Amino acid sequence: MAQSFTAKEKEPLVKNQTKRRKVLVTGAAGNIGSYFAQNSGKKYELRLMIHGDEDEKAVEACRKCGEVVTGDIGDLNRMKEFCEGIDTVVHMAGNPSPNADWDSVREVNIAGTYNVFVAAKAAGCRRVIYASSIHAVSGYPKDVQVKTTDPVNPGDLYGVSKCFGEALARYMAEQEGLSSICLRIGAFQPIEAAKAESGIGMLDAFVSERDLNQLIERCIDAENLRFGIFAGLSDNRFKRMDITDARELLGYAPQDDLTEVNVALKKLKLGEKVASHNLTDDRQKSGIQKEVGKSTKPQKGKAAK
């Protein structure tokens, strides 16, 4: 875990915030960006960047949550303007398709991401939160739980572009002094989708809207973190990626579990039937209980040796 994050100081990474941070969100009309805007607009002062060709309802929703600006992450000078006065950039814009071809990922996910980081550095922003993806490590066998310390292993060109973003984020943090956090986001879906029969396909990758939003907020609020990679999953019974460091370093406390939400899986009561194989499983007893329960006081009539 020590290889996947670095801290600025020997102090707690999370402190209580007393100021209202100014946050720029790219891709603000997208699924994640719009949910964040609608649910965190009161906590942060938001500047919401849209592309201009989004659904009018999504754009109108953004206008109710903060300052809306229109532009393209491919325009570096425009990005510098948008980053002026910003504390944290939440970079969500990009081509999200696993089937994206090279031209698309190169122009949008690679060159565009480069522009966002450079603009944030030029404007003196404190931090960039980069929307990476589970696809950065989806090349591992299905029976492997991936830790943030494991080497990247993309399963497609989209994943390759996310690996670039993670490498750039670390460079900007360690060499350029711009704090950067990467979130490997899983299957981001509303609870309704998780409850559906088709939701079983997200068994080990589901992340609910409220859980990811909490994680984004914790990444914004962490004071002394220079760089970090964190897995964006809910508290599923089975997890493709390990979320331990997000819990321990950020205080992430996910509330949802697909096995408890999905109708078909909930009936199976996997939380009760699948053994934990450790002492959190009520069916097992500690081998030291007998010794721990013994009294250390000498019995009456017998002198202590």
VOPAGU-2260 file (C-alpha; in pm, 1 decimal, decimal comma):
REM VOPAGU-2260
SITE   aa  ch    i         X         Y         Z
SITE  MET   A    0       0,0       0,0       0,0
SITE  ALA   A    1     287,8     236,8      65,8
SITE  GLN   A    2     366,9     236,6    -305,6
SITE  SER   A    3      24,0     360,1    -410,4
SITE  PHE   A    4      17,5     685,9    -215,0
SITE  THR   A    5     244,4     953,2     -73,5
SITE  ALA   A    6     173,3    1207,0     198,1
SITE  LYS   A    7     292,0    1562,7     235,3
SITE  GLU   A    8     342,0    1560,9     610,1
SITE  LYS   A    9     342,6    1325,6     904,4
SITE  GLU   A   10      -7,0    1428,0    1004,5
SITE  PRO   A   11    -353,9    1277,5     964,9
SITE  LEU   A   12    -461,3    1278,5     600,8
SITE  VAL   A   13    -814,7    1391,7     677,7
SITE  LYS   A   14    -896,4    1701,2     881,4
SITE  ASN   A   15   -1223,0    1876,9     953,6
SITE  GLN   A   16   -1279,4    2141,2     687,4
SITE  THR   A   17   -1368,5    2495,0     788,5
SITE  LYS   A   18   -1367,6    2656,5     443,9
SITE  ARG   A   19   -1588,4    2600,8     141,2
SITE  ARG   A   20   -1361,4    2483,1    -136,1
SITE  LYS   A   21   -1408,3    2593,6    -495,4
SITE  VAL   A   22   -1429,6    2290,2    -722,9
SITE  LEU   A   23   -1419,9    2262,1   -1102,5
SITE  VAL   A   24   -1594,3    1954,9   -1243,3
SITE  THR   A   25   -1521,5    1854,2   -1602,7
SITE  GLY   A   26   -1785,0    1638,3   -1766,6
SITE  ALA   A   27   -2036,4    1790,5   -1527,7
SITE  ALA   A   28   -2338,0    1686,7   -1733,0
SITE  GLY   A   29   -2234,5    1320,4   -1729,7
SITE  ASN   A   30   -2370,5    1058,3   -1492,1
SITE  ILE   A   31   -2106,8    1096,8   -1219,9
SITE  GLY   A   32   -2053,1    1470,2   -1262,3
SITE  SER   A   33   -2421,5    1555,9   -1249,1
SITE  TYR   A   34   -2482,9    1340,4    -940,8
SITE  PHE   A   35   -2190,9    1506,3    -765,6
SITE  ALA   A   36   -2318,5    1852,9    -859,3
SITE  GLN   A   37   -2668,1    1782,8    -732,5
SITE  ASN   A   38   -2554,5    1625,5    -406,3
SITE  SER   A   39   -2242,5    1825,0    -315,9
SITE  GLY   A   40   -2333,6    2170,8    -442,4
SITE  LYS   A   41   -2409,3    2296,9     -94,0
SITE  LYS   A   42   -2079,2    2173,5      46,6
SITE  TYR   A   43   -1859,5    2317,2    -229,9
SITE  GLU   A   44   -1868,1    2619,3    -458,5
SITE  LEU   A   45   -1895,8    2455,2    -798,5
SITE  ARG   A   46   -1781,6    2553,6   -1146,0
SITE  LEU   A   47   -1938,5    2301,5   -1380,1
SITE  MET   A   48   -1780,0    2248,2   -1718,9
SITE  ILE   A   49   -1998,2    2113,8   -1998,7
SITE  HIS   A   50   -1920,5    2042,5   -2362,8
SITE  GLY   A   51   -2223,6    2223,7   -2498,5
SITE  ASP   A   52   -2400,3    1944,4   -2685,8
SITE  GLU   A   53   -2544,9    1763,1   -2383,3
SITE  ASP   A   54   -2912,4    1704,9   -2312,8
SITE  GLU   A   55   -3077,5    2033,8   -2216,1
SITE  LYS   A   56   -3225,9    1882,3   -1900,3
SITE  ALA   A   57   -2878,2    1783,3   -1780,9
SITE  VAL   A   58   -2746,0    2130,7   -1855,3
SITE  GLU   A   59   -3035,8    2296,2   -1676,2
SITE  ALA   A   60   -2972,6    2076,0   -1372,7
SITE  CYS   A   61   -2610,0    2195,4   -1370,5
SITE  ARG   A   62   -2722,0    2559,8   -1376,2
SITE  LYS   A   63   -2912,9    2501,2   -1053,4
SITE  CYS   A   64   -2600,9    2367,8    -880,5
SITE  GLY   A   65   -2328,3    2616,2    -968,2
SITE  GLU   A   66   -2153,7    2827,2   -1229,1
SITE  VAL   A   67   -2174,3    2662,9   -1572,2
SITE  VAL   A   68   -1895,9    2710,8   -1826,7
SITE  THR   A   69   -1881,0    2568,2   -2177,4
SITE  GLY   A   70   -1564,1    2442,3   -2340,4
SITE  ASP   A   71   -1352,0    2151,0   -2455,8
SITE  ILE   A   72   -1071,0    1986,1   -2259,0
SITE  GLY   A   73    -880,5    1984,4   -2587,4
SITE  ASP   A   74    -839,9    2363,4   -2556,2
SITE  LEU   A   75    -552,8    2421,8   -2312,5
SITE  ASN   A   76    -591,9    2799,2   -2291,8
SITE  ARG   A   77    -961,9    2767,0   -2217,3
SITE  MET   A   78    -887,6    2510,2   -1950,2
SITE  LYS   A   79    -642,5    2749,7   -1786,0
SITE  GLU   A   80    -920,6    3008,2   -1764,8
SITE  PHE   A   81   -1160,5    2758,1   -1610,3
SITE  CYS   A   82    -901,3    2657,6   -1348,8
SITE  GLU   A   83    -842,4    3012,3   -1224,7
SITE  GLY   A   84    -937,6    3045,8    -858,5
SITE  ILE   A   85   -1011,1    2673,6    -826,4
SITE  ASP   A   86    -898,7    2464,4    -528,3
SITE  THR   A   87    -973,0    2116,3    -666,9
SITE  VAL   A   88   -1041,9    1990,0   -1017,8
SITE  VAL   A   89   -1262,1    1680,6   -1040,1
SITE  HIS   A   90   -1180,1    1552,6   -1388,0
SITE  MET   A   91   -1465,4    1334,6   -1514,5
SITE  ALA   A   92   -1470,4    1427,1   -1884,7
SITE  GLY   A   93   -1359,1    1172,0   -2141,7
SITE  ASN   A   94   -1470,0     892,7   -2370,2
SITE  PRO   A   95   -1603,4     624,8   -2130,0
SITE  SER   A   96   -1647,1     347,2   -2383,4
SITE  PRO   A   97   -1438,8      28,1   -2340,4
SITE  ASN   A   98   -1472,8      -5,8   -2719,1
SITE  ALA   A   99   -1319,6     335,1   -2787,7
SITE  ASP   A  100   -1067,1     336,9   -3071,2
SITE  TRP   A  101    -717,5     482,7   -3061,0
SITE  ASP   A  102    -802,5     817,8   -3221,4
SITE  SER   A  103   -1066,7     885,8   -2958,2
SITE  VAL   A  104    -867,6     784,3   -2651,2
SITE  ARG   A  105    -562,8     971,8   -2780,5
SITE  GLU   A  106    -742,9    1300,1   -2837,7
SITE  VAL   A  107    -986,8    1298,8   -2547,3
SITE  ASN   A  108    -859,4    1068,1   -2273,6
SITE  ILE   A  109    -486,9    1127,7   -2322,2
SITE  ALA   A  110    -433,9    1474,8   -2472,6
SITE  GLY   A  111    -741,0    1613,7   -2296,2
SITE  THR   A  112    -630,6    1477,3   -1959,6
SITE  TYR   A  113    -284,9    1625,6   -2013,9
SITE  ASN   A  114    -445,1    1966,9   -2072,3
SITE  VAL   A  115    -648,1    1941,1   -1751,7
SITE  PHE   A  116    -342,6    1866,8   -1537,3
SITE  VAL   A  117    -129,9    2135,1   -1702,1
SITE  ALA   A  118    -406,1    2392,9   -1668,6
SITE  ALA   A  119    -453,8    2308,0   -1300,3
SITE  LYS   A  120     -80,8    2343,8   -1239,7
SITE  ALA   A  121     -66,1    2675,6   -1426,5
SITE  ALA   A  122    -359,8    2813,5   -1227,7
SITE  GLY   A  123    -214,3    2710,9    -891,6
SITE  CYS   A  124    -486,1    2459,0    -803,4
SITE  ARG   A  125    -430,3    2249,9    -491,2
SITE  ARG   A  126    -542,6    1915,3    -630,9
SITE  VAL   A  127    -674,9    1717,9    -927,7
SITE  ILE   A  128    -900,9    1415,9    -874,2
SITE  TYR   A  129    -875,3    1198,2   -1181,5
SITE  ALA   A  130   -1149,4     958,2   -1287,4
SITE  SER   A  131    -955,4     646,4   -1368,4
SITE  SER   A  132   -1133,6     315,7   -1414,5
SITE  ILE   A  133   -1145,1     -50,0   -1320,8
SITE  HIS   A  134   -1042,3     -99,7   -1684,5
SITE  ALA   A  135    -688,8       6,3   -1588,8
SITE  VAL   A  136    -658,1    -334,5   -1419,2
SITE  SER   A  137    -924,7    -541,9   -1594,9
SITE  GLY   A  138    -658,7    -749,1   -1771,3
SITE  TYR   A  139    -601,5    -955,5   -1457,8
SITE  PRO   A  140    -768,3   -1299,3   -1437,3
SITE  LYS   A  141   -1124,4   -1290,1   -1307,7
SITE  ASP   A  142   -1031,2   -1467,5    -983,8
SITE  VAL   A  143    -774,4   -1204,5    -880,5
SITE  GLN   A  144    -860,2    -924,4    -640,5
SITE  VAL   A  145    -651,7    -629,1    -754,7
SITE  LYS   A  146    -474,6    -409,9    -501,1
SITE  THR   A  147    -365,7     -54,6    -569,5
SITE  THR   A  148      -4,1    -167,5    -535,7
SITE  ASP   A  149     -37,8    -417,3    -821,2
SITE  PRO   A  150      98,3    -310,9   -1162,1
SITE  VAL   A  151    -154,7    -172,0   -1406,8
SITE  ASN   A  152    -294,6    -433,0   -1643,6
SITE  PRO   A  153    -547,9    -277,9   -1883,3
SITE  GLY   A  154    -798,9    -493,8   -2064,4
SITE  ASP   A  155    -860,8    -256,3   -2358,2
SITE  LEU   A  156    -742,4      71,3   -2513,7
SITE  TYR   A  157    -977,2     264,0   -2289,0
SITE  GLY   A  158    -794,8     107,4   -1994,1
SITE  VAL   A  159    -463,1     199,8   -2154,7
SITE  SER   A  160    -569,9     564,5   -2160,7
SITE  LYS   A  161    -656,1     544,0   -1790,2
SITE  CYS   A  162    -312,1     401,2   -1714,3
SITE  PHE   A  163    -162,9     706,0   -1886,7
SITE  GLY   A  164    -374,9     932,5   -1668,9
SITE  GLU   A  165    -257,5     757,2   -1353,2
SITE  ALA   A  166     107,0     787,7   -1458,7
SITE  LEU   A  167      61,3    1154,4   -1543,9
SITE  ALA   A  168    -111,5    1213,8   -1209,6
SITE  ARG   A  169     181,5    1065,8   -1020,8
SITE  TYR   A  170     431,7    1270,1   -1220,8
SITE  MET   A  171     237,2    1590,1   -1155,6
SITE  ALA   A  172     217,0    1511,8    -784,4
SITE  GLU   A  173     572,4    1398,4    -721,4
SITE  GLN   A  174     763,6    1617,2    -967,4
SITE  GLU   A  175     541,6    1920,7   -1021,6
SITE  GLY   A  176     387,7    1959,4    -676,1
SITE  LEU   A  177      23,7    1927,7    -785,0
SITE  SER   A  178    -154,4    1690,7    -546,7
SITE  SER   A  179    -331,1    1423,6    -751,7
SITE  ILE   A  180    -567,1    1141,7    -662,5
SITE  CYS   A  181    -680,2     866,1    -900,5
SITE  LEU   A  182   -1010,5     685,3    -852,3
SITE  ARG   A  183   -1045,2     349,4   -1025,4
SITE  ILE   A  184   -1418,7     364,0   -1067,8
SITE  GLY   A  185   -1614,5      42,5   -1100,2
SITE  ALA   A  186   -1964,6      -6,9   -1242,5
SITE  PHE   A  187   -2126,2     322,6   -1141,4
SITE  GLN   A  188   -2501,4     267,3   -1140,9
SITE  PRO   A  189   -2809,4     376,9    -948,2
SITE  ILE   A  190   -2958,1     140,3    -693,9
SITE  GLU   A  191   -3243,9      64,9    -932,7
SITE  ALA   A  192   -3000,0     -87,0   -1184,3
SITE  ALA   A  193   -2835,8    -293,3    -910,9
SITE  LYS   A  194   -3173,3    -432,9    -807,3
SITE  ALA   A  195   -3256,3    -552,5   -1158,0
SITE  GLU   A  196   -3187,6    -908,1   -1270,6
SITE  SER   A  197   -2914,6    -782,9   -1502,3
SITE  GLY   A  198   -2746,8    -625,2   -1200,1
SITE  ILE   A  199   -2592,8    -962,3   -1113,5
SITE  GLY   A  200   -2333,9    -885,9   -1380,2
SITE  MET   A  201   -2198,0    -613,9   -1151,5
SITE  LEU   A  202   -2150,9    -857,7    -862,0
SITE  ASP   A  203   -1786,3    -766,6    -795,3
SITE  ALA   A  204   -1765,9    -420,5    -953,3
SITE  PHE   A  205   -2074,2    -225,0    -843,6
SITE  VAL   A  206   -2036,4     121,6    -694,8
SITE  SER   A  207   -2350,8     308,2    -599,2
SITE  GLU   A  208   -2403,8     675,8    -664,4
SITE  ARG   A  209   -2393,5     772,7    -299,2
SITE  ASP   A  210   -2085,3     562,6    -223,3
SITE  LEU   A  211   -1879,8     709,5    -507,3
SITE  ASN   A  212   -1995,7    1057,4    -419,0
SITE  GLN   A  213   -1878,9    1005,7     -62,5
SITE  LEU   A  214   -1541,5     886,7    -191,0
SITE  ILE   A  215   -1501,8    1191,8    -414,6
SITE  GLU   A  216   -1580,0    1422,8    -123,1
SITE  ARG   A  217   -1326,0    1246,6      96,4
SITE  CYS   A  218   -1064,3    1287,0    -177,1
SITE  ILE   A  219   -1136,5    1658,5    -193,0
SITE  ASP   A  220   -1120,2    1700,0     184,3
SITE  ALA   A  221    -803,0    1499,6     256,3
SITE  GLU   A  222    -548,9    1764,3     352,0
SITE  ASN   A  223    -204,4    1609,8     347,1
SITE  LEU   A  224    -224,9    1357,7      66,0
SITE  ARG   A  225      17,1    1426,1    -217,9
SITE  PHE   A  226     -75,4    1130,8    -439,2
SITE  GLY   A  227    -301,2     829,5    -416,2
SITE  ILE   A  228    -478,6     558,7    -612,7
SITE  PHE   A  229    -804,5     433,6    -465,1
SITE  ALA   A  230   -1059,4     177,3    -578,3
SITE  GLY   A  231   -1409,8     309,8    -627,2
SITE  LEU   A  232   -1635,7      19,9    -527,6
SITE  SER   A  233   -1922,7     -22,1    -286,8
SITE  ASP   A  234   -1898,5    -260,4       8,6
SITE  ASN   A  235   -1985,3    -562,1    -205,2
SITE  ARG   A  236   -1948,0    -908,6     -53,7
SITE  PHE   A  237   -1717,6    -987,2    -346,4
SITE  LYS   A  238   -1486,0    -710,9    -467,0
SITE  ARG   A  239   -1277,3    -713,7    -784,3
SITE  MET   A  240   -1060,0    -439,0    -633,7
SITE  ASP   A  241    -942,0    -398,7    -274,6
SITE  ILE   A  242   -1082,8     -87,9    -103,2
SITE  THR   A  243    -878,5    -122,2     218,0
SITE  ASP   A  244    -656,7     179,6     162,0
SITE  ALA   A  245    -956,6     402,1      83,4
SITE  ARG   A  246   -1105,3     297,9     416,5
SITE  GLU   A  247    -785,9     345,7     615,2
SITE  LEU   A  248    -641,6     657,8     452,5
SITE  LEU   A  249    -957,1     849,1     363,6
SITE  GLY   A  250   -1210,5     714,0     609,7
SITE  TYR   A  251   -1425,8     585,3     323,5
SITE  ALA   A  252   -1730,6     405,9     460,8
SITE  PRO   A  253   -1940,2     264,6     174,7
SITE  GLN   A  254   -2302,6     189,4     256,7
SITE  ASP   A  255   -2414,1     -38,4     -23,8
SITE  ASP   A  256   -2352,1    -404,1    -115,4
SITE  LEU   A  257   -2486,8    -547,7    -440,2
SITE  THR   A  258   -2552,3    -885,1    -277,7
SITE  GLU   A  259   -2785,5    -710,1     -33,9
SITE  VAL   A  260   -2948,6    -489,1    -297,4
SITE  ASN   A  261   -3004,6    -719,9    -595,0
SITE  VAL   A  262   -3336,0    -902,8    -560,9
SITE  ALA   A  263   -3207,7   -1241,6    -676,9
SITE  LEU   A  264   -2889,3   -1229,3    -469,9
SITE  LYS   A  265   -3061,2   -1094,2    -159,6
SITE  LYS   A  266   -3277,8   -1404,8    -146,1
SITE  LEU   A  267   -2964,7   -1618,8    -126,4
SITE  LYS   A  268   -2854,2   -1442,3     195,1
SITE  LEU   A  269   -2489,2   -1472,2      96,4
SITE  GLY   A  270   -2380,8   -1258,4     388,7
SITE  GLU   A  271   -2508,6   -1526,8     623,9
SITE  LYS   A  272   -2425,0   -1840,5     426,4
SITE  VAL   A  273   -2078,9   -1765,1     287,2
SITE  ALA   A  274   -1816,3   -1830,5     554,4
SITE  SER   A  275   -1575,1   -1551,8     642,9
SITE  HIS   A  276   -1299,4   -1802,0     727,4
SITE  ASN   A  277   -1190,7   -1590,5    1023,1
SITE  LEU   A  278   -1313,9   -1493,8    1366,7
SITE  THR   A  279   -1571,0   -1249,3    1234,7
SITE  ASP   A  280   -1766,9   -1558,8    1136,3
SITE  ASP   A  281   -1994,4   -1641,9    1430,5
SITE  ARG   A  282   -1974,3   -2011,0    1348,9
SITE  GLN   A  283   -1607,6   -2023,3    1441,5
SITE  LYS   A  284   -1455,4   -2002,7    1787,4
SITE  SER   A  285   -1118,7   -1867,1    1881,6
SITE  GLY   A  286    -858,8   -2126,1    1976,0
SITE  ILE   A  287    -743,8   -1910,1    2265,7
SITE  GLN   A  288   -1081,0   -1863,2    2432,6
SITE  LYS   A  289   -1013,4   -2140,4    2684,4
SITE  GLU   A  290    -684,1   -1985,7    2792,4
SITE  VAL   A  291    -811,1   -1627,1    2790,7
SITE  GLY   A  292   -1097,7   -1726,0    3017,1
SITE  LYS   A  293    -875,7   -1873,4    3287,2
SITE  SER   A  294    -835,8   -1673,4    3603,7
SITE  THR   A  295    -487,0   -1544,2    3686,5
SITE  LYS   A  296    -566,2   -1520,3    4060,9
SITE  PRO   A  297    -437,6   -1801,0    4285,6
SITE  GLN   A  298    -706,8   -2034,8    4412,6
SITE  LYS   A  299    -796,8   -2030,9    4781,1
SITE  GLY   A  300    -566,0   -2245,4    4992,1
SITE  LYS   A  301    -297,5   -2251,3    4728,0
SITE  ALA   A  302       2,4   -2028,4    4723,8
SITE  ALA   A  303     105,6   -1865,5    4401,1
SITE  LYS   A  304     424,4   -2015,5    4256,3
